[in-house]
Amino acid sequence: MAFPSKFLAFILFLVFITITPFSHSIPVIVIHGIRDQCANRGVKQFTEFLTNFSGSKGYCLEIGDETWDSWFMPLEEQVELLTT
């Protein structure tokens, strides 16, 4: 089955891993939103919550030049940077 875009495939993958029970947890990756940073309290707390909830290590990833790329880099490029 071919997906119409990498973005849709990525979203479907995220949905699949969040609703599928695992006997062994996999690492959690948090990608923050526009105008946010991994160092901000809310993002750190969310990453820590997911780490505690899942029982596996959680990571927050920043892509590119933080705020500038959050606004101007297409989401497909951001996902591509994550997967390479």
Secondary structure, 3 states (H helix, E strand, C coil): CCCCCHHHHHHHHHHHHHHCCCCCCCCEEEECCCCCCCCCHHHHHHHHHHHHHHCCCEEEECCCCCHHHHHHCCHHHHHHHHHC
